[in-house]
């Protein structure tokens, strides 16, 4: 899937955010598109992530990581668009409801949105799916703590803004 960067100006920011997280690099998470309203990530199928060897189904924790990352990324994009700043927003709470197992040998997509920003908490919802967003594998709702822009480290801020590559 090719993305038009003019239509989704936050895609580059979201990509840099995901690339800064070691677990996301290890899982091979890819950002397809991002805006102030949503983020779409892909988790490629990887046999090393199988949770159920008899079936080839990926471990549920991997799907939780996809949803948590997508939600956190959506918060970063929403704050950047609304306030013009970068904030670190750690997960306060994430509830994931699993609807069905993912099909083996197929990627999983995570669509997340930050639907409300208060002065101290951001609220998100997300869906993990394979063939259609209307046939979800899992749903998630989350809350993320908003931390002052001054609390973000210089190297992380520069990495997110594309000024230098810095991995943790």
Backbone as a chain_set.jsonl record, in Angstrom:
{"seq": "XXXXXXXXXXXXXXXXXXXXXXXXXXXXXXXXXXXXXXXXXXXXXXXXXXXXXXXXXXXXXXXXXXXXXXXXXXXXXXXXXXXXXXXXXXXXXXXXXXXXXXXXXXXXXXXXXXXXXXXXXXXXXXXXXXXXXXXXXXXXXXXXXXXXXXXXXXXXXXXXXXXXXXXX", "coords": {"N": [[0.845, -1.162, 0.0], [0.736, 2.09, -1.007], [1.322, 5.352, 0.188], [0.063, 8.651, 0.051], [2.011, 11.301, 0.846], [1.27, 13.976, 1.09], [-1.413, 13.912, 1.68], [-1.469, 12.533, 4.071], [0.132, 13.946, 6.284], [1.292, 13.32, 8.733], [2.436, 10.862, 8.605], [5.221, 10.438, 8.329], [6.178, 11.32, 10.832], [4.876, 9.456, 12.513], [6.057, 7.099, 11.581], [8.753, 7.501, 12.315], [8.407, 7.561, 15.097], [7.541, 4.901, 15.668], [9.79, 3.52, 14.769], [11.628, 4.181, 16.725], [11.141, 2.556, 18.858], [12.233, -0.311, 20.358], [10.894, -2.822, 20.571], [9.052, -2.617, 18.524], [10.637, -2.455, 16.244], [11.725, -5.024, 16.368], [9.444, -6.586, 16.012], [8.801, -5.866, 13.472], [6.966, -3.879, 12.802], [5.111, -1.73, 10.679], [4.324, 1.501, 9.511], [1.56, 2.5, 7.729], [-0.097, 4.673, 7.185], [-0.811, 7.884, 8.607], [-2.507, 10.385, 10.463], [-3.822, 13.355, 12.028], [-6.029, 12.192, 13.019], [-5.968, 9.38, 12.909], [-4.094, 6.252, 12.887], [-2.55, 3.791, 10.922], [-1.223, 0.685, 11.148], [0.93, -2.093, 10.274], [1.457, -5.444, 11.107], [3.631, -7.776, 10.172], [3.294, -11.255, 9.343], [5.078, -13.618, 11.237], [6.857, -16.438, 11.897], [8.317, -16.75, 14.226], [6.826, -15.525, 16.129], [4.713, -17.033, 16.826], [2.169, -18.184, 18.907], [0.751, -20.444, 19.322], [1.752, -23.348, 18.468], [0.565, -25.605, 17.208], [-1.408, -24.549, 15.583], [-0.38, -22.305, 14.305], [-1.077, -19.74, 14.909], [-0.569, -16.347, 15.771], [0.852, -15.074, 18.823], [-1.177, -13.644, 21.362], [-0.163, -11.505, 22.813], [1.439, -10.142, 21.03], [-0.399, -8.965, 19.355], [-1.6, -7.273, 21.194], [0.575, -5.551, 21.647], [0.743, -4.371, 19.098], [-1.704, -2.953, 19.085], [-1.395, -1.258, 21.303], [0.873, 0.222, 20.56], [-0.066, 1.427, 18.184], [-2.139, 2.973, 19.248], [-0.744, 4.663, 21.04], [0.862, 5.982, 19.196], [-1.1, 7.291, 17.726], [-1.883, 9.135, 19.64], [0.446, 10.726, 19.87], [0.453, 11.887, 17.295], [-2.028, 13.277, 17.312], [-1.633, 15.16, 19.382], [0.563, 16.573, 18.365], [-0.571, 17.729, 16.067], [-2.703, 19.268, 17.167], [-1.523, 20.904, 19.174], [1.018, 21.512, 18.302], [3.29, 20.464, 19.447], [5.54, 17.958, 20.808], [4.89, 15.187, 22.835], [5.59, 12.796, 25.373], [3.669, 10.017, 25.98], [2.834, 7.805, 28.088], [1.255, 4.578, 28.446], [-1.619, 4.376, 30.376], [-3.829, 2.735, 30.776], [-5.016, -0.105, 29.079], [-7.382, -1.836, 27.451], [-8.068, -4.837, 25.956], [-10.157, -6.585, 23.878], [-10.489, -9.692, 22.652], [-11.7, -11.031, 19.682], [-11.531, -13.117, 17.86], [-9.188, -15.632, 16.705], [-6.251, -14.658, 14.867], [-5.691, -15.291, 11.392], [-3.325, -17.666, 10.335], [-0.181, -16.969, 8.66], [-0.772, -14.534, 7.476], [-0.662, -10.956, 7.348], [-1.359, -8.681, 10.081], [-3.385, -5.909, 10.654], [-3.491, -2.78, 12.324], [-5.675, -0.347, 13.297], [-5.874, 2.745, 14.719], [-7.164, 5.382, 16.791], [-7.01, 8.585, 18.318], [-9.383, 9.843, 20.176], [-10.069, 11.743, 22.041], [-8.643, 14.425, 23.787], [-7.701, 15.372, 26.912], [-6.594, 17.697, 29.445], [-4.742, 16.201, 30.827], [-4.925, 13.513, 30.115], [-5.09, 11.261, 27.349], [-7.405, 9.704, 25.19], [-8.089, 6.644, 23.566], [-9.059, 4.436, 20.839], [-9.009, 1.296, 19.179], [-8.654, -1.086, 16.483], [-7.851, -4.356, 15.545], [-7.247, -6.188, 12.641], [-7.549, -8.348, 9.719], [-8.481, -9.005, 6.91], [-10.633, -7.231, 6.657], [-11.718, -4.26, 8.21], [-14.184, -4.433, 9.251], [-14.412, -6.957, 10.187], [-13.188, -7.718, 12.811], [-10.246, -8.823, 14.627], [-9.592, -8.082, 17.154], [-10.595, -5.6, 19.572], [-9.725, -2.484, 21.096], [-9.522, -0.246, 23.859], [-8.059, 2.633, 25.234], [-6.157, 4.58, 27.622], [-3.934, 7.271, 27.954], [-1.269, 8.857, 29.597], [-0.685, 12.285, 29.586], [2.307, 13.947, 29.287], [4.273, 16.729, 29.999], [5.703, 18.657, 27.296], [8.313, 19.457, 27.843], [9.446, 17.361, 29.154], [10.281, 15.468, 27.379], [13.104, 13.911, 26.017], [16.002, 15.426, 24.456], [17.343, 13.96, 22.416], [15.418, 12.07, 21.681], [13.321, 13.739, 20.833], [14.593, 15.014, 18.653], [14.994, 12.772, 17.025], [12.332, 12.04, 16.471], [11.541, 14.251, 15.042], [13.035, 13.942, 12.816], [15.621, 14.812, 12.726], [17.863, 13.503, 13.616], [18.962, 10.113, 13.762], [18.208, 8.006, 16.35], [18.33, 5.251, 18.241], [16.856, 3.337, 20.899]], "CA": [[0.0, 0.0, 0.0], [1.521, 3.309, -1.109], [0.616, 6.433, 0.844], [0.316, 10.012, -0.425], [2.472, 12.046, 2.021], [0.563, 15.251, 1.217], [-2.705, 13.643, 2.281], [-1.215, 12.068, 5.426], [1.396, 14.597, 6.661], [1.819, 12.781, 9.987], [2.976, 9.522, 8.384], [6.661, 10.425, 8.606], [6.32, 11.392, 12.294], [4.459, 8.165, 13.065], [7.083, 6.117, 11.222], [9.921, 7.719, 13.177], [8.024, 7.151, 16.447], [7.55, 3.433, 15.718], [11.174, 3.063, 14.594], [12.384, 4.432, 17.946], [10.781, 1.559, 19.867], [12.932, -1.571, 20.068], [9.955, -3.921, 20.363], [8.42, -2.44, 17.214], [11.629, -2.865, 15.243], [11.832, -6.488, 16.453], [8.218, -7.166, 15.456], [8.682, -5.467, 12.07], [5.79, -3.023, 12.593], [5.233, -0.737, 9.616], [3.27, 2.514, 9.447], [1.045, 2.7, 6.374], [-0.567, 6.046, 7.095], [-1.123, 8.521, 9.885], [-3.008, 11.756, 10.419], [-4.209, 13.778, 13.373], [-7.219, 11.431, 13.392], [-5.811, 7.921, 12.935], [-2.837, 5.618, 12.498], [-2.723, 2.437, 10.401], [0.022, -0.077, 11.241], [0.903, -3.487, 9.827], [2.305, -6.432, 11.764], [3.783, -8.9, 9.245], [3.315, -12.578, 9.944], [6.433, -14.089, 11.517], [6.744, -17.709, 12.617], [8.935, -16.614, 15.544], [5.85, -14.91, 17.026], [3.59, -17.964, 16.995], [1.831, -18.515, 20.287], [0.097, -21.748, 19.323], [2.465, -24.088, 17.416], [-0.289, -26.533, 16.465], [-2.261, -23.833, 14.633], [0.349, -21.232, 13.627], [-1.674, -18.453, 15.277], [0.337, -15.467, 16.505], [0.603, -14.866, 20.244], [-2.038, -12.496, 21.651], [0.629, -10.377, 23.298], [1.927, -9.409, 19.871], [-1.527, -8.143, 18.918], [-1.709, -6.213, 22.198], [1.638, -4.59, 21.349], [0.299, -3.646, 17.906], [-2.774, -2.018, 19.446], [-0.825, -0.274, 22.223], [1.737, 1.092, 19.76], [-0.923, 2.235, 17.31], [-2.855, 3.95, 20.068], [0.23, 5.651, 21.495], [1.257, 6.74, 18.023], [-2.222, 8.179, 17.426], [-1.816, 10.22, 20.625], [1.542, 11.609, 19.457], [0.002, 12.636, 16.117], [-3.099, 14.191, 17.7], [-1.042, 16.258, 20.158], [1.391, 17.364, 17.454], [-1.463, 18.521, 15.212], [-3.511, 20.224, 17.93], [-0.727, 21.842, 19.979], [2.297, 21.784, 17.659], [4.379, 20.0, 20.31], [5.691, 16.523, 21.0], [4.785, 14.749, 24.223], [5.642, 11.374, 25.671], [2.378, 9.672, 26.589], [2.824, 6.385, 28.45], [-0.038, 3.911, 28.602], [-2.195, 4.245, 31.715], [-4.729, 1.587, 30.775], [-5.357, -0.62, 27.759], [-8.249, -3.01, 27.518], [-8.164, -5.487, 24.657], [-11.144, -7.651, 23.763], [-10.19, -10.547, 21.508], [-12.922, -11.524, 19.053], [-11.233, -14.382, 17.185], [-7.74, -15.71, 16.416], [-5.792, -14.217, 13.551], [-5.393, -16.378, 10.463], [-1.885, -17.836, 10.139], [0.494, -16.629, 7.409], [-1.291, -13.284, 6.932], [-0.367, -9.824, 8.222], [-2.441, -8.109, 10.893], [-3.388, -4.446, 10.609], [-4.03, -2.101, 13.495], [-6.165, 1.011, 13.044], [-6.084, 3.375, 16.019], [-7.461, 6.815, 16.794], [-7.1, 9.327, 19.576], [-10.657, 10.528, 19.988], [-10.254, 12.837, 22.999], [-7.489, 14.895, 24.542], [-7.96, 16.263, 28.038], [-5.337, 18.355, 29.82], [-3.786, 15.264, 31.408], [-5.114, 12.154, 29.613], [-5.565, 11.07, 25.979], [-8.25, 8.516, 25.101], [-7.953, 6.017, 22.254], [-9.717, 3.171, 20.502], [-8.273, 0.643, 18.094], [-9.155, -2.352, 15.959], [-6.902, -5.209, 14.825], [-7.99, -6.956, 11.633], [-6.746, -8.855, 8.609], [-9.061, -8.737, 5.593], [-11.567, -6.111, 6.685], [-11.912, -3.619, 9.511], [-15.52, -4.849, 9.695], [-14.293, -8.321, 10.705], [-12.015, -7.543, 13.677], [-9.631, -9.827, 15.479], [-9.658, -7.534, 18.513], [-10.881, -4.173, 19.8], [-9.036, -1.988, 22.288], [-9.696, 1.137, 24.313], [-6.93, 2.94, 26.089], [-5.916, 5.932, 28.12], [-2.509, 7.568, 27.956], [-0.942, 10.023, 30.396], [0.007, 13.356, 28.878], [3.436, 14.487, 30.038], [4.726, 17.999, 29.448], [6.713, 18.582, 26.232], [9.642, 19.672, 28.406], [9.935, 16.095, 29.702], [10.802, 14.611, 26.316], [14.544, 14.097, 25.859], [16.425, 16.075, 23.211], [17.66, 13.003, 21.353], [14.153, 11.476, 21.226], [12.62, 14.793, 20.092], [15.275, 15.159, 17.369], [14.711, 11.576, 16.229], [10.948, 12.11, 15.994], [11.439, 15.327, 14.07], [13.834, 13.585, 11.661], [16.881, 15.562, 12.75], [18.934, 12.519, 13.808], [18.458, 8.764, 14.081], [18.663, 7.589, 17.678], [17.563, 4.107, 18.722], [17.05, 3.014, 22.327]], "C": [[0.897, 1.234, 0.0], [0.683, 4.464, -0.561], [1.014, 7.767, 0.228], [0.726, 10.868, 0.765], [1.796, 13.399, 2.177], [-0.791, 15.069, 1.898], [-2.561, 13.216, 3.741], [0.11, 12.656, 5.924], [2.023, 14.049, 7.935], [2.489, 11.417, 9.806], [4.461, 9.446, 8.714], [6.922, 10.478, 10.114], [5.979, 10.049, 12.929], [5.497, 7.089, 12.773], [8.305, 6.266, 12.113], [9.629, 7.305, 14.618], [8.126, 5.629, 16.585], [8.981, 2.905, 15.612], [12.04, 3.3, 15.831], [12.167, 3.35, 19.0], [11.359, 0.19, 19.492], [11.965, -2.717, 19.796], [9.273, -3.817, 19.002], [9.366, -2.813, 16.082], [11.725, -4.386, 15.205], [10.619, -7.17, 15.82], [8.045, -6.839, 13.967], [7.469, -4.601, 11.791], [6.079, -1.956, 11.551], [4.058, 0.226, 9.688], [2.849, 2.651, 7.988], [0.568, 4.128, 6.18], [-0.863, 6.566, 8.49], [-1.612, 9.937, 9.619], [-3.295, 12.167, 11.853], [-5.4, 12.978, 13.891], [-6.989, 9.933, 13.56], [-4.385, 7.51, 12.602], [-3.181, 4.212, 12.007], [-1.354, 1.768, 10.373], [-0.185, -1.479, 10.679], [1.903, -4.296, 10.642], [2.447, -7.602, 10.794], [3.778, -10.23, 10.001], [4.76, -13.026, 10.094], [6.301, -15.354, 12.366], [7.375, -17.66, 14.005], [7.954, -16.06, 16.581], [4.64, -15.794, 17.279], [3.394, -18.278, 18.478], [1.258, -19.915, 20.417], [0.689, -22.589, 18.194], [1.586, -25.027, 16.594], [-1.109, -25.836, 15.384], [-1.529, -22.771, 13.823], [-0.182, -19.848, 13.935], [-0.671, -17.639, 16.098], [-0.114, -15.296, 17.954], [-0.224, -13.594, 20.458], [-1.284, -11.276, 22.138], [1.188, -9.531, 22.17], [0.827, -8.48, 19.35], [-1.758, -7.0, 19.907], [-0.65, -5.149, 21.951], [1.294, -3.751, 20.127], [-0.721, -2.577, 18.272], [-2.266, -0.909, 20.373], [0.042, 0.725, 21.452], [0.919, 1.997, 18.85], [-1.645, 3.321, 18.077], [-1.914, 5.048, 20.554], [0.685, 6.558, 20.366], [0.151, 7.725, 17.628], [-2.247, 9.368, 18.388], [-0.732, 11.215, 20.23], [1.097, 12.49, 18.288], [-1.08, 13.654, 16.47], [-2.553, 15.396, 18.457], [-0.208, 17.163, 19.253], [0.521, 18.267, 16.59], [-2.186, 19.612, 15.997], [-2.672, 21.302, 18.619], [0.626, 22.195, 19.362], [3.498, 21.342, 18.469], [4.448, 18.473, 20.29], [5.598, 16.237, 22.484], [4.999, 13.246, 24.281], [4.345, 11.058, 26.403], [2.342, 8.187, 26.915], [1.407, 5.853, 28.67], [-0.428, 3.867, 30.075], [-3.021, 2.968, 31.805], [-4.999, 1.182, 29.335], [-6.185, -1.882, 27.962], [-8.389, -3.563, 26.11], [-9.186, -6.607, 24.76], [-10.843, -8.428, 22.491], [-11.483, -11.154, 20.987], [-12.726, -12.911, 18.424], [-9.735, -14.441, 16.955], [-7.443, -15.169, 15.021], [-5.519, -15.438, 12.683], [-3.879, -16.471, 10.289], [-1.443, -17.379, 8.743], [-0.053, -15.369, 6.734], [-0.922, -12.146, 7.873], [-1.611, -9.396, 8.998], [-2.287, -6.593, 10.838], [-3.999, -3.908, 11.892], [-4.402, -0.688, 13.134], [-6.497, 1.607, 14.396], [-6.405, 4.853, 15.837], [-7.421, 7.352, 18.21], [-8.345, 10.19, 19.445], [-10.911, 11.641, 20.995], [-8.942, 13.131, 23.7], [-7.979, 15.778, 25.675], [-6.617, 16.898, 28.401], [-4.303, 17.369, 30.348], [-3.872, 13.84, 30.855], [-5.594, 12.201, 28.156], [-6.315, 9.741, 25.931], [-8.236, 7.979, 23.673], [-8.888, 4.823, 22.096], [-9.009, 2.612, 19.282], [-8.941, -0.668, 17.702], [-7.996, -3.073, 15.276], [-7.723, -6.081, 13.875], [-7.037, -7.489, 10.583], [-7.348, -8.453, 7.263], [-9.948, -7.502, 5.564], [-11.692, -5.563, 8.102], [-13.275, -3.996, 10.103], [-15.539, -6.275, 10.245], [-13.082, -8.371, 11.642], [-11.549, -8.813, 14.381], [-9.776, -9.396, 16.934], [-10.014, -6.055, 18.468], [-10.097, -3.756, 21.03], [-9.498, -0.568, 22.589], [-8.562, 1.414, 25.284], [-6.94, 4.364, 26.578], [-4.412, 6.085, 28.294], [-2.27, 8.863, 28.723], [-0.23, 11.046, 29.515], [1.083, 13.93, 29.787], [3.934, 15.718, 29.292], [5.769, 17.821, 28.351], [8.142, 18.763, 26.746], [10.262, 18.37, 28.924], [10.488, 15.148, 28.625], [12.285, 14.934, 26.12], [14.897, 14.694, 24.502], [16.682, 15.075, 22.094], [16.38, 12.349, 20.804], [13.375, 12.494, 20.39], [13.254, 14.947, 18.697], [14.997, 13.966, 16.458], [13.3, 11.62, 15.666], [10.776, 13.185, 14.928], [12.296, 15.07, 12.825], [15.163, 14.304, 11.599], [18.086, 14.666, 13.011], [18.295, 11.182, 14.135], [19.062, 8.335, 15.414], [17.781, 6.452, 18.155], [17.857, 3.877, 20.181], [17.782, 1.726, 22.487]], "O": [[1.721, 1.407, 0.898], [-0.519, 4.543, -0.815], [2.186, 7.981, -0.084], [-0.11, 11.148, 1.624], [1.747, 13.93, 3.286], [-1.261, 15.959, 2.606], [-3.433, 13.505, 4.56], [1.111, 11.942, 5.983], [3.201, 14.304, 8.186], [3.05, 10.875, 10.758], [4.906, 8.473, 9.323], [7.787, 9.763, 10.618], [6.714, 9.561, 13.787], [5.784, 6.256, 13.633], [8.837, 5.275, 12.612], [10.502, 6.758, 15.293], [8.74, 5.134, 17.53], [9.34, 1.946, 16.295], [13.09, 2.672, 15.967], [12.951, 3.25, 19.944], [11.022, -0.383, 18.457], [12.192, -3.508, 18.879], [8.952, -4.838, 18.395], [8.956, -3.411, 15.087], [11.798, -4.974, 14.126], [10.752, -8.207, 15.17], [7.236, -7.466, 13.283], [6.979, -4.579, 10.662], [7.154, -1.355, 11.54], [2.921, -0.194, 9.902], [3.684, 2.889, 7.115], [0.8, 4.728, 5.13], [-1.126, 5.804, 9.42], [-1.181, 10.595, 8.672], [-3.036, 11.406, 12.786], [-5.746, 13.072, 15.069], [-7.739, 9.277, 14.282], [-3.584, 8.304, 12.107], [-4.006, 3.525, 12.609], [-0.444, 2.214, 9.674], [-1.305, -1.986, 10.615], [3.046, -3.883, 10.839], [1.491, -8.354, 10.602], [4.205, -10.306, 11.153], [5.572, -12.837, 9.189], [5.695, -15.325, 13.437], [7.005, -18.448, 14.874], [8.223, -16.121, 17.781], [3.657, -15.356, 17.877], [4.344, -18.594, 19.194], [1.278, -20.503, 21.498], [0.183, -22.55, 17.073], [1.837, -25.223, 15.405], [-1.469, -26.454, 14.382], [-2.006, -22.373, 12.761], [0.217, -18.876, 13.294], [-0.013, -18.163, 16.997], [-1.304, -15.365, 18.263], [0.012, -12.581, 19.798], [-1.708, -10.144, 21.907], [1.388, -8.328, 22.337], [1.097, -7.346, 18.954], [-2.078, -5.883, 19.501], [-0.948, -3.958, 22.037], [1.529, -2.543, 20.121], [-0.62, -1.434, 17.826], [-2.666, 0.247, 20.237], [-0.051, 1.933, 21.673], [1.183, 3.195, 18.757], [-1.751, 4.456, 17.613], [-2.25, 6.23, 20.486], [0.872, 7.759, 20.559], [0.435, 8.858, 17.241], [-2.592, 10.481, 17.992], [-0.966, 12.424, 20.251], [1.336, 13.698, 18.292], [-1.049, 14.781, 15.975], [-2.964, 16.528, 18.202], [-0.271, 18.387, 19.37], [0.839, 19.441, 16.401], [-2.271, 20.752, 15.542], [-3.059, 22.47, 18.647], [1.31, 23.091, 19.855], [4.614, 21.793, 18.212], [3.533, 17.798, 19.817], [6.165, 16.965, 23.299], [4.637, 12.517, 23.358], [3.971, 11.76, 27.343], [1.868, 7.389, 26.105], [0.494, 6.596, 29.031], [0.331, 3.383, 30.915], [-2.927, 2.218, 32.776], [-5.189, 2.037, 28.471], [-5.735, -2.856, 28.566], [-8.779, -2.849, 25.186], [-9.086, -7.474, 25.629], [-10.931, -7.89, 21.387], [-12.267, -11.72, 21.75], [-13.621, -13.756, 18.45], [-9.067, -13.408, 17.003], [-8.283, -15.222, 14.123], [-5.156, -16.498, 13.192], [-3.219, -15.447, 10.112], [-2.218, -17.398, 7.786], [0.179, -15.16, 5.544], [-0.873, -12.35, 9.085], [-2.743, -9.703, 8.626], [-1.18, -6.067, 10.962], [-4.907, -4.509, 12.466], [-3.551, 0.094, 12.71], [-7.303, 1.053, 15.142], [-5.981, 5.487, 14.87], [-7.755, 6.657, 19.169], [-8.356, 11.16, 18.687], [-11.86, 12.409, 20.836], [-8.23, 12.23, 24.144], [-8.601, 16.814, 25.437], [-5.615, 16.655, 27.729], [-3.108, 17.662, 30.322], [-2.974, 13.036, 31.104], [-6.392, 13.058, 27.779], [-5.903, 8.768, 26.561], [-8.352, 8.731, 22.705], [-9.425, 4.284, 23.064], [-8.477, 3.356, 18.458], [-9.684, -1.27, 18.477], [-7.245, -2.463, 14.514], [-8.754, -6.636, 14.253], [-5.86, -7.128, 10.557], [-6.766, -7.634, 6.551], [-10.008, -6.804, 4.552], [-11.763, -6.321, 9.069], [-13.486, -3.887, 11.311], [-16.575, -6.744, 10.717], [-12.069, -8.988, 11.315], [-12.323, -9.723, 14.679], [-10.041, -10.207, 17.821], [-9.773, -5.36, 17.481], [-9.832, -4.576, 21.91], [-9.821, 0.203, 21.685], [-8.158, 0.544, 26.056], [-7.625, 5.232, 26.038], [-3.717, 5.163, 28.721], [-2.981, 9.848, 28.526], [0.708, 10.713, 28.79], [0.806, 14.347, 30.912], [3.998, 15.715, 28.063], [6.627, 16.944, 28.448], [9.083, 18.263, 26.131], [11.476, 18.294, 29.109], [11.099, 14.131, 28.954], [12.668, 16.103, 26.063], [14.182, 14.493, 23.521], [16.287, 15.307, 20.951], [16.275, 12.105, 19.602], [12.828, 12.142, 19.345], [12.547, 15.003, 17.69], [14.788, 14.133, 15.257], [13.088, 11.272, 14.504], [9.959, 13.041, 14.019], [12.294, 15.872, 11.891], [15.771, 14.397, 10.532], [19.211, 15.027, 12.665], [17.211, 11.129, 14.716], [20.282, 8.308, 15.575], [16.604, 6.663, 18.445], [18.951, 4.173, 20.661], [18.035, 1.296, 23.613]]}, "num_chains": 1, "name": "protein.A"}
